[in-house]
Each structure stands twice: as structure tokens, then as C-alpha cells.
């Protein structure tokens, strides 16, 4: 079947925060996904599909239905562990998958099922894979996520955080990797997610229709051109798409080597504390987001600017008393708060806080 021609990611007009949130998750899926809230017709689904088309091809175990990474036998599914007990397996390359989760999806459809009858009568462990299996190492898109059963949303977020899917029935279990970029979209006019579920999304972005006349005209021109000649339009944007795709691919390889200092950790903790953010998930999300942004820019160490750009995406849905009001958390506001935190902590000229925390080992500073 021919692959569907999708609108180029780099041709999307405006919506810079949404695009940044998606790209950073593409660089490091461990960030934990993004929730995009906005009215209809604001390019939410277009952006998600366009991002998937940018992602590089992946190497997979040839005979694996879960797309296990042949270079990571420690993360293989149960099938691969059995078939390739010596830790080596034949491999091939494939396109990164884009999986669309229907609102009507049930738990069994999402996680898969075990055939208990075969297990009891024949001693065979037969697993019928679900949506999480198809999404492994790809992008899982959930439109109208607020209309999905809360339990199913929980399962998705758990798998996204853990990177594995474990199915257990009657004392029998099956495990396979489930690492994916989770993108949820919703129209707030149709209801919101429960706060407990909302917090589980790493990033949240509120988007609305663009009011600038010139940009609105540009949107119409590009959309019409794409509808008239999809292949020709993609060809016009091919160089920009290739550049961004290469940038994401290189950043993926470098992101875990991006370093941060104790000063950076103190800055992040002070920022979230000053905004009365509950829990510690936001702190980790900001750190991972800052690393991803630095890697995307080709840098080996994060800066205050990386922290601010990640915080813009990680904090709007977590700030007390101001749920979903993303527009009030500006980069200028975050910059001022960060400077206040650093001044209050008495940062030295070398960038380290003047207290007992300077005694921490160098291994922390080097992301180890």
C-alpha cells in the first residue's frame, strides 16, 4: 500500500510552541509526550502526522513483530529473547511507524491479550499484540484524548513512562518494549482531562487560530497548493524537511551526552518551587527538555535559555490556580524568575550555588 502523502512539518505556519514541543519529544521520547489543546482547524493532527514523516528509519530485528532494536538485547521482547538466546539477531530497516489510536479503543485492544486456553491446554504462551506493540519506537497519536476512557489513558501514560508493556493473566505474563512518542490532542470545548492525568503529560501546549492576516493568507495558499499537487508541494519543501530530519537524528544520538551542572539543577528546582509546582515530575521534564533543545542546537551543555524554553512547555498545566493558561507564562516571566532564584541562591561567578550542595560529586554534573 502506498504511503500517504502528508503535509510537510516545516510548511506549517506559526504555532512555534507546538512545533517545539513535538520536536523535543522526537529528540528524546523519554521526555514523556505532549498534550496539544486547541479548537478545531489549528493543525493539531496535521503537525503530529507531519512529525512522524520526519523521523529517521529505524533498525529492527527482522522477525520481530514488535520492532525490537537488534543492538539492545537487554530490551528485547519475550519472543526475541527465546528465539535469539545468544543475543544476536538478523536485522532490517523500516520506516518509523505512526499509529492512530481510536477513541473507542478498549484495554485489550491497547495492551494485547494472552490466550489462556492455549497456555493451559497446550502449554503454549500465545500473545495477541495490541496497539502498544505497533507503536513501539514510533509515534502514537491519540485524537480527542479527553474522550478516551481514563483507565486506557492511564495505561498509555504508564507505558510511555516505563518503556515496556507487561500483560499478565492467570499467572502467565508477556513483556515487550513499548517506547513511543505520545501525542495527545483535544478540543477543550469538549471537556478536560482529570488533573491527575493531565500532570502525566510532560508537555502541554494551548493553541488557537492565528489572527494575523498575512499568516492566515499564507496558510490558505499553502494548504491549497498541497491539495492541488501533494507530491509537488512536498518536493518544494524537501530540503527544509531533510535538514530538520537530519538535525533530529543527530540530536537523538547526542542527547544523552549533553551535560548539566549543579547550578542548572538548582535553577530548575528553584524555578518550579517559586511557581508552587507539586511533585517533582516537572523538574525532570524540564531537565530532559533542556538537554533535548541543547542537542538540537548542537551544544554539549545546557544553558539558562534551554531551561526557559523547556519550562514554557512543562509548567502551564501544572501551575496552581492557573490551569491551561499557557499564554500567561511568558519566556520573559520565566527569565525574571530564574534570575531571582539564582540571585537568592547566591550563585558564584563560576555558576555554583554557595552552600553545601557544591560538595556533590562531579558525576552529577556530567549527567552520570
C-alpha positions in Angstrom: 0.0 0.0 0.0 1.3 3.4 -0.9 2.4 5.6 2.0 0.0 8.6 2.5 1.5 11.9 1.4 1.4 14.2 4.4 1.7 17.9 4.8 5.3 19.0 5.4 6.1 19.8 9.0 8.3 22.7 8.0 5.5 24.2 6.0 3.2 24.7 9.0 2.7 28.4 9.6 3.2 29.7 13.1 2.4 27.6 16.2 6.0 27.6 17.3 5.5 26.3 20.8 3.6 23.3 19.5 6.3 22.5 16.9 9.0 22.9 19.6 7.2 20.5 21.9 6.8 17.9 19.2 10.4 18.2 18.0 11.9 17.9 21.5 9.9 14.7 22.1 11.2 13.4 18.8 14.7 14.0 20.0 14.1 12.3 23.4 10.9 10.3 23.7 11.7 9.8 27.4 10.5 13.3 28.0 7.0 11.9 28.2 4.8 13.1 25.4 2.8 16.3 24.7 -0.8 17.3 25.0 -2.0 19.8 22.4 -5.2 21.6 23.4 -6.9 23.8 20.8 -10.0 24.4 18.8 -10.7 22.6 15.6 -8.7 23.6 12.5 -5.5 24.6 14.2 -3.2 22.0 12.6 -3.0 19.7 15.7 -3.4 16.4 13.8 -1.5 17.8 10.8 1.5 18.5 12.9 1.5 15.1 14.6 1.4 13.2 11.2 4.0 15.6 9.7 6.4 14.9 12.6 6.2 11.1 12.1 7.2 11.6 8.4 10.4 13.4 9.6 11.6 10.7 11.9 14.5 8.6 10.7 14.2 5.0 9.6 15.0 2.5 12.4 16.9 -0.8 12.5 14.7 -3.7 13.8 15.1 -7.4 14.4 14.0 -9.0 11.1 11.5 -11.5 12.5 10.1 -9.4 15.4 6.5 -8.1 15.3 7.4 -5.5 18.0 10.3 -3.9 16.1 12.9 -4.7 18.8 16.2 -2.9 18.5 18.8 -5.5 17.5 21.5 -3.5 19.3 19.7 -3.6 22.6 19.1 -7.3 23.6 18.5 -6.2 27.2 15.3 -4.5 26.0 14.0 -7.3 23.7 10.5 -8.8 23.9 10.0 -12.3 25.2 9.8 -13.7 21.7 13.2 -12.3 20.7 14.8 -13.5 24.0 13.6 -17.0 23.2 14.5 -17.1 19.5 17.8 -15.3 19.8 19.1 -16.5 23.2 22.7 -15.8 22.2 21.9 -12.0 22.0 22.4 -11.7 18.2 19.7 -11.4 15.7 19.2 -10.6 11.9 18.1 -7.1 11.3 16.5 -4.9 8.7 15.4 -1.3 8.4 11.9 0.2 8.3 10.1 3.5 8.4 9.1 4.9 11.8 5.5 3.9 12.5 2.6 6.3 13.0 -0.2 4.7 15.0 -3.6 6.3 15.4 -5.5 5.2 18.5 -9.3 5.3 18.1 -11.4 6.8 20.9 -13.3 3.5 21.2 -10.2 1.5 22.0 -10.5 -1.0 24.8 -7.8 -2.1 27.2 -7.3 -5.4 25.4 -7.0 -3.6 22.1 -4.4 -1.3 23.5 -2.2 -3.7 25.5 -2.9 -7.0 23.7 -4.2 -10.3 25.1 -2.9 -13.7 26.2 -4.6 -16.9 25.1 -5.2 -18.6 28.4 -6.8 -21.7 26.9 -3.7 -22.5 24.8 -1.5 -21.8 27.7 -3.4 -24.2 30.0 -4.2 -27.0 27.5 -1.1 -27.0 25.3 1.5 -25.2 27.5 2.0 -22.6 24.8 2.3 -18.9 25.5 0.4 -17.1 22.8 0.2 -13.3 22.8 -2.1 -11.3 20.5 -0.3 -8.0 20.2 -2.2 -4.7 20.6 -1.7 -1.0 19.7 1.3 -0.6 22.0 3.2 -3.2 20.1 2.5 -1.4 16.8 3.6 1.9 18.3 6.9 0.7 19.7 9.7 3.0 18.6 7.2 5.1 16.7 4.7 7.8 17.3 1.3 7.1 19.0 -1.3 9.7 18.2 -4.4 10.0 20.3 -7.0 12.4 19.0 -9.7 13.6 21.4 -7.7 12.0 24.3 -10.1 13.7 26.7 -12.9 11.4 25.4 -10.9 8.2 25.9 -11.6 6.0 29.0 -9.5 7.2 31.9 -8.2 3.7 32.5 -6.9 3.4 28.9 -5.2 6.9 29.2 -3.5 5.6 32.4 -2.2 2.5 30.5 -0.8 4.7 27.7 0.9 7.1 30.1 2.3 4.2 32.2 3.8 2.5 29.1 5.2 5.8 27.8 6.9 6.4 31.1 8.2 2.8 31.7 9.0 2.0 28.1 7.6 -1.6 28.4 4.2 -3.3 28.2 3.5 -6.1 30.6 0.4 -8.3 30.2 -0.5 -10.7 32.9 -3.3 -13.2 33.0 -3.8 -16.2 35.4 -0.1 -16.2 36.5 1.1 -16.0 32.8 2.9 -12.9 31.6 4.3 -11.5 28.4 6.6 -8.5 28.2 7.6 -6.4 25.1 9.1 -2.9 24.7 6.7 0.0 24.3 8.8 3.1 23.7 7.0 5.7 21.7 6.4 9.4 21.2 3.0 10.1 22.7 1.0 12.9 21.2 -2.5 13.6 22.5 -4.8 16.3 21.1 -8.1 17.6 22.3 -10.7 20.4 21.9 -11.2 21.9 25.4 -14.8 22.8 24.4 -15.5 19.0 24.7 -14.2 18.7 28.3 -10.9 18.4 30.0 -8.7 15.6 31.3 -8.7 14.9 35.0 -5.8 16.8 36.8 -4.1 13.5 37.7 -3.9 12.5 34.0 -3.0 16.0 32.8 0.1 16.1 35.0 1.3 12.8 33.5 1.8 14.5 30.1 5.3 16.0 30.1 4.4 19.0 27.9 1.2 20.8 27.3 0.5 23.4 24.7 -2.5 25.6 24.2 -3.0 26.7 20.6 -5.6 28.9 18.9 -6.3 30.2 15.4 -3.8 32.7 14.1 -5.2 36.3 13.8 -2.5 37.9 11.7 -4.0 38.5 8.2 -0.8 37.8 6.3 -0.2 34.5 8.1 -3.8 33.4 7.5 -3.4 34.1 3.8 -0.2 32.1 3.8 -2.0 29.2 5.5 -4.6 29.2 2.7 -2.1 29.4 0.0 0.0 26.5 1.3 -3.0 24.3 2.0 -4.5 24.8 -1.4 -1.1 24.2 -3.1 -0.8 20.9 -1.2 -4.3 19.8 -2.1 -3.8 20.5 -5.8 -0.4 18.8 -6.0 0.7 17.0 -2.8 3.8 15.5 -4.2 4.9 18.7 -5.9 4.3 20.7 -2.7 6.3 18.2 -0.7 9.1 18.5 -3.2 9.2 22.2 -2.7 9.8 21.7 1.0 12.1 18.6 0.6 15.3 20.5 1.5 13.8 22.0 4.7 12.3 18.6 5.7 15.6 16.9 5.2 17.5 19.5 7.1 15.2 19.2 10.1 15.1 15.4 9.9 18.9 15.2 10.0 19.0 17.7 12.9 16.6 15.5 14.9 18.6 12.3 14.0 21.9 13.8 15.2 20.3 15.2 18.3 18.9 11.8 19.2 22.4 10.4 19.1 23.9 13.2 21.3 21.1 14.0 23.8 22.2 11.6 26.5 25.7 13.1 26.4 24.5 16.7 27.0 25.9 17.8 30.3 24.5 19.9 33.0 25.9 21.5 36.2 24.7 21.6 39.8 23.8 25.2 39.1 21.4 24.1 36.4 19.7 21.7 38.8 19.3 24.3 41.4 17.9 26.8 38.8 15.3 24.3 37.7 14.3 23.3 41.3 14.1 26.9 42.3 12.0 27.8 39.3 9.4 25.1 39.9 9.4 25.8 43.6 8.8 29.5 43.1 5.8 28.6 41.0 4.5 26.2 43.6 4.5 23.2 41.4 3.6 20.0 43.1 5.7 16.9 42.8 9.0 16.5 41.0 7.9 15.4 37.6 8.1 18.9 36.2 11.7 19.3 37.3 12.8 16.1 35.4 10.8 17.1 32.4 12.4 20.5 32.2 15.9 19.0 32.5 15.2 16.4 29.8 13.6 19.1 27.6 16.6 21.4 28.1 19.0 18.6 27.2 17.0 17.8 24.0 17.0 21.5 23.0 20.7 21.8 23.6 21.3 18.6 21.5 19.1 20.0 18.7 21.3 23.1 18.7 24.4 21.0 18.5 25.6 22.0 22.0 27.2 19.8 24.6 25.9 21.6 27.7 22.5 23.2 28.6 22.1 26.9 29.2 19.5 29.0 31.0 17.8 29.6 27.7 17.3 25.8 27.2 15.8 25.7 30.7 13.4 28.5 30.0 12.2 27.1 26.6 11.6 23.7 28.2 9.8 25.3 31.2 7.4 27.1 28.8 6.1 23.7 27.8 6.3 21.8 31.1 4.7 24.3 33.5 1.5 25.8 32.1 -0.7 22.8 33.1 1.0 22.4 36.5 0.9 25.9 37.9 -1.6 26.2 40.8 -4.7 28.3 40.2 -3.9 28.9 36.6 -4.7 25.6 34.8 -4.3 25.7 31.0 -3.5 29.5 30.9 -0.3 29.0 28.9 -0.3 32.5 27.5 0.4 34.0 30.9 3.6 32.1 31.3 5.9 34.0 29.1 9.6 33.5 28.5 10.2 36.9 30.0 8.4 35.9 33.2 10.4 32.7 33.4 13.7 34.6 32.7 13.0 37.0 35.6 12.0 34.2 37.9 15.1 32.3 37.0 17.3 35.3 37.7 15.6 35.9 41.1 16.2 32.3 42.0 19.9 32.4 41.0 20.4 35.7 42.9 18.6 34.3 46.0 20.8 31.2 45.9 23.9 33.3 45.7 25.3 31.8 42.5 29.1 32.3 42.3 30.9 33.7 39.3 31.7 30.0 38.4 28.0 29.3 38.4 27.8 27.2 41.5 25.5 27.9 44.5 27.3 28.9 47.6 26.2 26.2 50.0 26.7 22.6 50.9 25.4 21.4 47.6 28.8 22.4 46.0 30.2 19.3 47.7 28.3 17.0 45.3 30.5 14.8 43.1 31.4 15.6 39.5 29.5 12.6 38.3 26.2 14.5 38.9 27.5 17.4 36.8 28.3 15.2 33.9 24.8 13.5 33.7 26.0 10.2 35.1 
